[in-house]
Structures are given as structure tokens and as C-alpha cells.
Amino acid sequence: MTSRRDFLRVMGGTGTGLVLGLCLEPRVRAGEVAKTEFHPNVFLALRRDGTVRLTVPKTEMGQGVRTALPLVLAEEMDLDWARIEVVNAQPGPDFKSMQTGGSTSVSSTWLPLRRAGATAREMLKAAAAAQWKVGLEQCRTGNGFVLGPAGQKVGYGDLAEDAAKQPVPKDPPLKKAADYRLVGKPTLRFDGKAIVTGKAIFGLDVRRPGQRYAALLRCPVPGGQPRTWDAAKAMAVRGVQAVVQVPSGLAVVASSTWAAFKGRDALAATTSWDEGAAKDFSTAGLEARMRTALTGPAEEARKEGDPEQALEAASRRIEADYSFPYQAHATVEPMNAVVQLGSESAELWTGTQSPNHAQEQAAEALGFKPEQLKLNVALLGGGFGRRLGTDFSTEAAQVAKAAGGGPIQVVWDREDEFRHDLYHPATLHRLQAGLDAKGALSAWTHRVAGPAILRSWLSGQKSPAQASVETNGAADNPYAIPAMRVDFAEVEVPTPLGWWRGIEIVPNVFARECFLDEIAHAQGRDPLQVRLEFLGDRGLVKFGQDEADLRRLKKVLQVAAEKAGWGRKLPAGHGLGLACHAYDGRSYAAQVAEVSVVKGRLKVHKITCAVDCGPVVNPAGLQAQVEGGIVFGLSALFTQITWEKGRTVQTGYLDFPLLRLADTPVIETHVVVGSDTPTGIGEPPVPLPIPAVLNALFAATGKRIRTLPLLPESLA
């Protein structure tokens, strides 16, 4: 089985890790003199005044990466945290694979950053040792200084020039965890103050001299193209300067965003459309095709034993269908990009999770080579996988070329976001289980029917990894079941699709964990004890190419249950439910939800979460990630994108009700450390709130919910 993690590695252009495409050659080699700063590698530059510039190769979108990654490097280098400047890397020869996704930012940079910091530290120690004429082993470092055996003390800045002349150590010693003074301590976000005071620069904040603004009139049906239009109507709006056609539609270029949007509205009244192949697409039609696919041919993702024979021989069979709808990313900051076009080069400012790919695509649209386009990565007002796509930045390049230079900022509005997202697709799940004469689980099958995100990501091409990627969260079922089959039945759709926070794991784990709850109740057993029994005492277990340490999964499940008081007496109308998962076989999470239903209204009182993602770089950041992931997952209980005549019915937050503060439960986070290497926390908490809450809802009311979104009539 190929995980999305492996797929992202391929898409990122490297087979060895998301950041191992970095050029790690020293910027200043032995024997050369640094005129202004000590720049031993691509990550850091030490100035003579002792300040240090740290270059972060990942995109900050609220997950705290611009704090966590500098902490790792600063720890090994023994830097003064107050004298650090953090800047974003730019795609190019030094940073060939900057993609941010798959909860890999810390795990993929952990060793490279530590080695970079340790290298610089040892070179600074060597410079001081030479100056004091003492052995290297007699020198130590602390908070931006090298300390000598006789009480000597010299700041890093004063050693910058001499350090640049030192040989670069090939294998510098790394710190032991017991010696950490920064890593593992709660640390405020590096950008926090700038964000709350409005000084931080997001993509929408970019302003260049002479900047113009553009709004796109796109066909409301994905893939549709304008047939006729009257540009004069838009040009009559004060401030509108041009109307140009680009592949995604008609761009109205103006002196302000207000004028661009007003001009676009005027243009819309005169435009007719060729709505293309998607004009008849509907949710009802897709559901019918997915239901047909539940019994048709499928691609096998995992098979153990003979599940068909085991089902046939079962004393009792349990079957259930689970349904998950289309979802939008619904980022707070709409898509945007600024492009400034010159005769032989260009510059792009945007918030992107795929800087290298964005650079390549925009350069191609302008007729340039990637090295002719400078890309500046801004802060992101939400990513959730949406900004792994480069459609919006490529579109901005196309507008700049058609409208004659720049700088031009293309800005989407909220309706654009919902009408032209790279959607998470709907899926339908059929699960079957067989119980033997003693009531023990003897067989399990799980079919996932729906569109393939991977095919859309690969421009319509089918990948050999498709079945395993689309069944992520189902094919890696961690429970010991004698006979099992998991397969995927593709149902093609004309809508654009993209990665979503938690990706296919969310609907697949929703179906898996709720169905296991059904089995436990059919057996008359405690759902916690059933899970613990099926996890058993196994250690590393392989699922295709991936593996998971089930001891770690079992541990977080036990911790979450203990901290939530599983089995305690609850108030009338309350229920507890739980769920767990091993995310890509590397991070482990379990959650217990406490809910009640009063007069047909669901209230989630508390989510207790236990996670194991290895050592924690910044506990404050981890807690924020867990809480944000749970809120994201809880929102998906109530949101959906539906289609009629090729159009989305939902167009904004009013009919796509993300979780509000008043409805957010108490969230309690407990950390279990089961390895010595960080493994990622951005997505592991996301899939679990849905099954945990729905299992708790059943415990409270006896109602089994198998179709999302959760509507008021479902609880009546």
C-alpha cells in the first residue's frame, strides 16, 4: 500500500523526504572569509552583531512551523532565542522541495535542522578554541556564547569571521534530549505579536508600487467557458482599466478590488456560457452511481484470509452503509496572488503550500524558466490542503501576461472559494462483518465507492497507487481480524478535487470506527474492550508498504479512556464514545467524546484526546494543533457541498456552518511519547471527532447515524 506521505514525496520531486532536496553544501567553505556573516548552510546566517537569521523551508499557515523549526535549529546551535530573525525560504537551487503537507514539516526537517545547528555550533567552538589555544573538548556553548575552560566567554557574532574559516565537520555530535533547553518547552508563536497587531504580511496584504487588482468572472459550472460577453459594461465602471480573457474565465482589471468586483458584476450580466460536460452533474446522480458501485467491480487494496468464505460461514452477518459528503476547504483568507511581470523576469507573491510547483507553473504560464521567476511565500490565512493546488497563482500569472505586466493582484471572493474549490469528494462505504457461533468477529469487508482525489491531482491520469491512497484509513485497519478485504470502486466526476486536512482518512475512519462500535454493541460488549482486544499485544504490524506500532496505538487509547473516565456513571441523556487511529503508521491518536441530546439538539461537552507523535518540539504548538484539528473534524459533522445542474448549492459560511465558539467543547490534550523522533500532529486528530461523537450519540440515544451531515431531523 502506498500512503499519501509516499505520494507527496514523489510529487515533491524527491524520493527520500520532503526536505532532502535541499542543497546542504556549506555557503562559506573552509578557508573562505565571511565578509558580513557566518553562513555555514542554507538554514542560517550569523551576523557580526550576534543576531541570527534562520531560513524556514516550510509554509506557515497557522500550524506554528515558523516557531517549531527555528526551535529545533536554535536548540542544537545554543542560540539566544531573543536574537533570532525568521525568514521564509524561496524555491530554487537551495530549496528544491518545499511542499508543506501530510503533517511532515517537523518530521522531515528534524535531523537536517539539528545537523545544521550542530555543524555551526562546532565551527564556532573550533574558532574559539583556536583563539584561546585550548582543546575543542574544553569549550562549550550556551545562549549565543562559547565558554572556555578558564571562564572565557565570547559571543557568536565576534567569532563569525573566524568560524567561517574552520573545516566543516562531517558528523557533528547532536545534543541529548536531557540537555534540551528550548525544545520541549512551551513557546509563544514567533509571528504571534505581528499577527494580532496587524503587522504580519499575508498574501492579501501584499502591496507593490503601482499595483492593480483583478477579479475573475468564472463559469459557475467547473470547466465552463464564456461564449459571449460585452466588455463595455465593465469598462463603464469607474476604476476599471481592462477586461481580458484567460483560461479560467474573464478578468476585470481595475485600480481597486472594489472596482474590479463591481466591474465583474456588470460583466456577468452580459455573459453567456458554454457550461461544458459538467452542466448536468448533481449530488443525487452521484449518489446513485456510487450506490451502484458498491456491488460492481473494484480495485483491491488489502486482503487477508478468505473473507467471502468467512462471511458465508458466519452465524450472524452485520452490514451497514456510511455516507460522507463533498467538503470545501473554506479557508478564512481567500485565494490570492500578486504578479509583477518584466521583459525577462517576473516576481510572484502568494501564500502557497507548494512553492516549487507554484513557481514552475507560473513561470510556464509567462513563457519563462522557473529560475526567471522569484517567488515570495507569504503567510497563509488557512491552508488545509487547498493551497497545495497552484490554480490561483498560475491564474494570476496568466492575468498579468494578458493585461500587460503588473503588479496585478488577483483576489477571489467568498463565493469564488466555494464555487471553484479543489473539493474533498463524497464517498459511500459498505461494511460487512461476520460473527461466528461464539459471537466472535470472523470476517470484515470495507468497500469505498467514490471519486479518486489522486486521479484529479494527476490531471486525469490513473495511478497504480490509487486504490491504496483512496482507502487510507480503511486498508490500514489496525485490528486483528481473521479475514479481511478492503477495496475501492472509483466513480469519476467532472469536478476538481484536492487534498483536504486529514484527506481520505476522515471518511474512511468515520465508517470504520462507527462500524466497529456497531459490532461491539451487537456482541453486547464494551467498545473500549473490543478495541483493546483486537489491538492485542502486537508491536510493529505491516500494512502493505507501511507499518504501525500497535503498542503505541493501544497506549493512547488507554490514556484517552482513563483521562475521560470511561465507564463512569453519566448524567441522564449523556453518552461517551471513542475512536482511535494510527495516522500513516507514524502518529497515534485516540479520542473520547462526551455528548448529550436535549430536545433534538446535540451538544458536545468534551473531547479528551491522547496523542503520540514522538518528542514534542513546542507543547503550546501541539496543543493548538490538536484543538484546531478537533474543531476542523467536528465542523465536518455539519457541513456539506451539494451539486445541482453542475453548480454548488452552498456559496459561503451561511450555508456551510463551520463550528462556532459557542458550540466548541472543552478539549483536553494528553501527550504520550513513544519514540525518539517527531512524526507530525497537524492531521492525526482530525478524523476522530466524527466517529467518537456519533458513537457517543448512540450511547446517549440509541440512534445510529450513518449519513453526514448531521441534520436536526436526524436527532428528532
N, C-alpha and C positions, 0 to 999 in steps of 0.2 A: 504494500500500500504506500502511495506517495502522499505525504502530508502537504498542506498548503505552505508550510515552512520550507519544504524542499522546492516547491514550485516557485516561491518568491525568490529563492536563491538563484534559480535558473533565470527568472525574469530580470533579476538584478545584475545578471551578467557574470556571475561567479559561482562556481560550484563548491566553494569552500567556506562560505559565510558571507553575510551581508556587508561586512566592512573589510573583508580581506582583499578587496580590490584596491585598498589604499596603497599608495606609494609610501613605504615606511623607511625609505632611504633617508639618512640624516640630511637636513637642509644645509648645515655647516659641517663639513667633513674635517677629520683630524688634520691639523696643520694649517687650516684656513683661519682667518681672523674675522670675527663678527664685528662689524663696524658700529652697529647700533644695538644689536641684541643677540642673545644666545638662542638659536633656533635649531635644536637638535633633531626635530622630526616635525611632521605635518601638524601635530596636535598643539604644540606650544611654542611660545616665543617669550624669552625672559629679557626684559629691558634693563638698562643700567640703573634705573631708579628703583628696581626691585619689583615692579609690577609685572604681572604675567598675563599674557593673552592666551586663552585656551580656545581652540577651534573645535566646535561640536559638529560631527558629521551626520547628525540626525535632526529631524524636524521637530520643533516644539509646537504641540497642538493642545496643550493643557495637561499632558501626561507627566510633565516635570523633567523631561530629558535634558534640558539646559541647566538643570541643577544636579541630577544624578551622575551624568557623565563627567562633568568637571570635578565632582567629589571623588570619583574613582582615581582620576589622574592626580588631583591635588593630594590625595592620601599618600600615594606612592612617592610623590616628589617632596612631601613635607612642606607644602606651601602655606602661606598666610592667606586664609580664605578671604580676608578683607581687602586683599590687594590683587584680586583676580578680575580680569575682564573676559567676558564670554562673547564670542562671535560665531556666526554660522559659517560653516564651510560652503564652498561653491563647487559645483560639479566641474571636473576637469581631470588632468593627469594625476593629481594627488588624491582625489576622491572620485573613484570610478564607479562606486555603487553605494549611493547614499539613501537608498529606499528605506522608508520608515513604515513598518507594518509587521503584523504577525507577532507582536509582543516580543520583539527581538532586540530592541535598542540597547539595553544593558547587557544582555547575554552575549551579543555578538561583538561588543566593544570592550567587555570586561578585561580580557587578557591583553589586547593591543594597547589599551589605555594604561593599564598597570605597567606594562613593559616600557611604554614611552616615558612614564613618570619616573620609573626606576632608572632608566638609562640617563635621564637628565640629572637625577639625584647623584648617581655615581660619578658622573663627569664633573659636577660641582664639587663633590668631595675630593676628587682627584686634583682639581685645581687648588683647593685649599691645602691639601696635603703637600703639594709641591711648594706652595708659598711658605708653609710653616716648616718644611723639610721634616715631615713626620710620615709614618706609615698610613696608608689608606684606612687600615683597620682601626686606627686611633681616632678617626674622625666620625662624627655622627651629625645628623641633621635634625632640625626642629623649627617649624613655623617660619620658614623662609631664611634660615641661617644655617651655616655649617659651624659646628662647635668642635674645638680642638682639645687635646688631652691636658693642656695646661691652662684651661679657662679661656682660650682664644675664641673669638666669635666674629664671623664675617657674614655680611648679608649676601644673598644670592646675586643681587644686582652688581655688587662690587666684583663678583667672580665671573660675570658673564663673558668678558673677553677671553680670560684665561681658560674657562671651561670649554669654549669653542675649539681650543687647540688640543684638547685631550682626545685620546683614542676612544672610539665609540665601543663600549662593552658589548660583547655578543650575547651574553646571557646574564643580565644583571639580577641580583637576588631580589625577590619580592618580599614584601612585608608579611608577617604572620598576622592572622586575624586578631590575636590577642593584643597586638601593638597598634591597632587602628585608633585614630583619634577623631576622624571625620566620618568615615564610612560606618554606618550603623547608628548614627546619632540623628535625631530629628532635626532637619534643616529647613529653614524658610525658602520658598521658591526664589531663585535668583532674579526672576523677572517680576516677582510679585508686586513690589512697590511701583515699578514703572507701569504695570498693567492697571492697578487701581487708581493711579494718578493720571492716567491717560497719556503717558509718555511713550509707552511701548508702541512699536510700529507693526501693525497687522497689514495684510495686503490692501485692505480698503483705505488704509491711512496714507498710502504712498502718494506723494505729490512731487511732480517734477516741473521745472520751469516750462511754461507754455503748454501745460498738459490739457488735453481734450478728453472727452468722455464719450463712450458709446454704449448703446443699449441695443440688444438683438431682438428682432421680431422673428420668432421661430414658429414653424407649424406646430399646432397643439398635438398633432399625431407624430410620434417619433419617426424620423426618416422622411417626412413630407417636405415638399419644396414649393416655393412660391411660383404661381402660374402667371398672374398679372398683378400689377400694383401701380399706384400713382404717387411718385416721389414728391410731386409738387405739394401735396397736402402736408407732408412732414416738413418740407423746406419752408413752409409758411409759418411754422412755429418759431418764435423768437429764440435765437441762440443756436438753432440747427444749422450745421455747416455742410453736411453731405449725407447722402444715402448711398450705400454701396452693397453689392451682393457678395456674400461669402458662402462657403459650402453649407453652413448651418442655418442660413436664412438671410435676412436683410438687416444691415447695421445702420443705425442712425447715429451720426457723429455730431457732437454739439459742444458748446462751451461749458456746460454743466450737466450733471446727472439729471437734474430736473428737466432741463430742456431735452435731453436725449430720450427720457422716458415719455415726455409729452409728445415729442415728435414720433416716437414709436407707436403711441396710441392713435395718433392721427393717421399714420401709415396703415395700421391694422384695419381701419375702416374701409380702405380701398383695395385690400389684398385678397386675392383668391388663391386657393391652394390645390396642388396635386397631393392628396393625402397618402398616396403610396400603398404599400402592401399591408400596413398595419391598421388601416382605417376601420376594419371590422373586428379588431381584437377586443375581447371582453373578458371580464372575470368569470362570468357564467360559462362561456365557451371553453376557457382554460380548465376550469374545474371539471367539466365533462370529459375533456381529453385526458386529464390526469387520472380520473377515476377509471377510464378505460385502460390506461397504462398499468394500473395496479394488477391486472391479470394477464398482461401481454408479455412480450419478450423483455429481457433486462440484462444489464451487464453485472456480472458477479464481482463483488468487492471482497467478500470473505466467505469461506465455507469450512466448517469443521464437522466431522461426522456425517451422518445421513439424516438431515432434519426432516425431509419428506417422509421417510420411513418412520422416524420417531413420532411425527405428528399423527401418522396413520395408526400407529400402535397406542397412542395416548388414551388414557381412560377419560380424560377431560381436555377439551380444547378451549382456549380463550382467544378471542380475536377482537381487535379494535382498530379503527381508523382515526388518525390525528391529522388536523389541517392547520397549516401556518400560512398567513397571507403575505403578499408583497409588502415590502417596507421601504421607506425613504430614509436617507441619512439625516435630513433635517438639521444640518449644521446651522449654528447661530449666525456665523458670518457667511453670507452668500459667496458663490464663486466669483472670482475677480482676477484680473491681471493687468499690468501696465507694460507696454512695449514701446521702446524708442528705437526707431529704425534709421540707420545711416547707410551710406552708399556701399560700404564694405564690411560693416559690423552692425550689431544690434545689442540691446540690453533688455532684459526681462525681469520684472519684479512680480513675485507671486508667492502665495502660500501653497506649497506642494509637498506631498509625501513621496514623490518620485522625481527629485530634481534632475537626475541624469536623463531620464526619459523625457521629461518636460523640455529640457534643453535640446535634445535631439529632434523632437517633433516640431518645436517652434522654429528651430534653425532650418529644418527641411521645408517648412511652410514658407519661409522667407527666401529660400534658394541659397542658404548658407551652409557651411560646415559647422558642426557643433562648437568648435573652438572659436568661431566668429561671433558667437552669441554668449554674452555674460549673463548668468542667471543669479539673481539675488533672492535668497529664500527669506520670506517674511514669516512672522508668527502666524499661526493658524487659529482662527476662531472656531475650532472644531474640525476634525478630520473624519474619524470613524471609518476610514477606508475610502471615503468619497474622493479625497484628493490624491489617491493612488492613480486615479484617472488623470489624463492630461488634456481632455477635450477643451476645457475652458481656457487654458493658457495657449494652446495651439490656435484656438479661435481668435484670441487677442492678436496673435501674430498675423493671422490672415486679415483681420480688420486693419491693422496698421499698414500692411502692404497695399491693400485695396484703397485705403483712404489717403495714402501718401505720407508715410513717415510717422511721426509721433512727437512727443509721447502721447499715447492714447490709452486710457483705462477703460476696459470693458467690465461692466458691472451687471451682475444678474440681480433680479429682484426675487422676492419670496416665491412668487408663482413660477418663475423660471426654475427655481430649485426643485419644486415638486413636479413640474411638467417634464423636466429634462434631466432628471437624476440618472445615475447608474444604479438601478434598483437592486435590492435584495429580492430574489424571486419567491413566489409562493411554492409550497411543496405539499404533497399529500403522502401520508405514511400509512402503510398497513402492517400491523404487527400480529403475529400469531405465536401462541405458546402451547405446549403440550405438557400435561401433568400425568405422571404415571399412577399406578394403582395406589401408591402410598401418598399421593399428593405432591410428590417431588417434581421440580421442573426438569423436563427431559428434552425439550426442543424449543427453539426460538428462531423466528424468521422476522426480518425487517426489510420491507421494500420502501424505497424512497422514490417517488414519482414527481417529476417537475423539470423546470429548465436547468441547464448547466451553466453556472456562472463562468466556469473555465472556458467554455466554447465562446462565450461573448467576449471574454478577456483576450482570446486568441483570434479575434476578428472572424469568428465563424468556423474556425478550424477545430476539429475534434482532436483531443489529446489522449494518448494511451493511459494517462493518469486520471481521466475524467471520472470514472466510477469511484475510485478511492478518494479523490478530492471531494466529490459531492456527497459522499457518505461519511465524511469526517464527523465523529461524534456518534456514529452508528456502527461502522465497521470496526472501530476500536473499543467496542463494548468490553468493559473490563471484567465482567462477571463470568465465573466458571460454569458454563452450560454445556452439557454433553454434546449436543448437536445444534449447530447454528448456521444460518445463511443470511447474509446482508447483500442486497443488490440495488442497482439504480436503473430506473426506467426514464429515459430522457423524453421530455415533451418540449419541443422547440417553440420559441416565442419571438415576436418581432421587436421586443423592447430591449433597450440597452440594459445590461446587468453589470454589477460590480461588487467588490468585496465590501462587507458590512461588519461592524465591530462584533467579533465573535463568529462571523461567517456561517457556514453550513452547520457548525456545531450547535448553534442556538436551536433551530427547529429539530435537528436530529436528537439532541439530548432531551429536549422537551418531550418528544414522543417516547424515547427510551426510558427515561426516569419515571414518567407517568404510567407507562405500561407495566413497569416493574412493580410500581405501587399497586396496580390492579391485581397483579399476580399474588402479591403478599396478602392482600385482603381476601382474595379467592381461597388462599390457603389458610386463612384465619390466623395469620402470623404478623408480628411486628415488622413494619417496613425497614426499620434500622437493623434488626437482627438478620433479616433476609439478606440485606446488602453485605453485612459483615461476614455472613456465612459464604456468600458467593465470591467475595474477595479472598477469603481463606487466609492462609499463611504464605501465599506465594510472594516471591520477590519480583525480579525482573521478568516480564512476560512480553513476548514479541507479538506485534500485530502487523504482519507484512514487514515493511522496512523500518517501522517504528517499534519502540518498546516503552513500557511503563513500569515503574516500580510500585507494585500494588500495596506494598507495606506503607509507602508514603500516602497513598490514597486512603487506605484504611485508617491511618493515623488522623488525617484531617477530618474524616467522617466522625471518628470517635470524639475528637476535640469539639467539633461543632455541636454534636449531640449533647455532650456533657455540659458545655457552656450554656446551651439553650434550655437545659433542664428537661431533656427528652424523657417522656414518661410521667412527668409531674401532672397533678390534677389541675385542670384549666377551668376558667370561668365558663358558664353556660354559653353555648354558641361559638366558642373558640376552638381552633384546631391547630395542630402542628403538622408540618410536612417537611420532607427533606429531599435533597438531591446531591449528587457528587459527580465529579468528572476529572479525568487526567487529561489536561489540555496538551495535545500533541506529544503526550508521553513525557513531558518535562516539568510542567507546573500542575499543582494539585489543589483542588478547591472543593469544599463542601459547604452547604448552607441549610439552615433550618429556618423556616418561616412560621410565624405565629399570626393567624388571621382570625377575623370574625365576620359574620354576615348579619347585619341588622336591617330589617325592612328592605331586603333586596339589595343592600349596598355593601360592597366588600371593603373592609378596612384591613390593611396590612399593618400590624402593630410593630413587628420587629423582625429583622433578618439577622441571624447570627451566622457569621462566615468564618471559616478557618481556611487558611491558605498556606501552601508550602511552595515557595518559588526560590528556594535556596537562601543564601545570606541576603539580607536587605540592605541596600545602599543608603536609602533615605526612608526611614519609617513613616515620616509625615507624608512623603510622596506615595508610599504604598497604601496608606490608609485612604488617601484621596482617590487613588485609582480603584480600590475596592468599592468605595462608596459610589463613585461615578459609574463604574461598571454595573453595579446593582441597580442604580436608578435607570440606566440605559435598558437593562433587561426587563425591569418592571414596566417601563413605558411600553414595551412590545406586547404586553398583555392587552393593551387597549388601542393600539394603532394599527392602521392598515392602509394600503394603497389599493384601490379598486379601479377597474377599467370599464368604460363604455364607449363604443364607437372609436376605439383607438386612443381615447383620452383618459387621463387620470381624473377621477371624481374629486379627489382631495387636492386642494391647492394651497394650503397653509396650515399654520398651527391651530386655527379654529376647528378644522375638521380632522386634524392629526394630533390628538391631545397627549402631548408629552407629559410625564409626571410633574405635577406642581409641588411646590414646597409643602403645602398643607397636607398633601397625600403621601409624602415621603415618610417611610417608617424609621424608627430607631435602627441604626445599623451598627453592629458590634463586630469588630475585626480581631481575629486571633491569628498569630503567626506561628507556624511550625517550621523549623529549619531542618530539612532532611538531606542537604547536600552542601558541598563547599563552593558551588558555582551558581551564580544567579541565573534564573531561567525565564523570567518575564511574568508580568502581572496585569498588563493592560486589558487582555481579553478573558483570561480564565474565570473571573467572577460573573461574566455577562450571561452565559447560558443557564445558570442555575436558579435565578429567582422565579422564572416561569413555572418549571415543574415543582419547585418547593412550595410556591403559593398555591398552585392548583391541587397538589396533594394535601395541603393543609385545609383547603376549601372543602375537599371531600371529607376529611376527618371531622370538619365542623358541621357539615350539612348533609353529607351522603350523596351530594351531586357530583357527578364525574364530568368535567369539562374537557372535551377533546378538540374543540374547534375555536380558534382565535380569529378576531379579537374577542375578548370577554365583554359581552354586551349586557346591559341591565336586565333584559328579558331572560338571559341565561340563569340569573340568580333569583328570579321572581318565584 
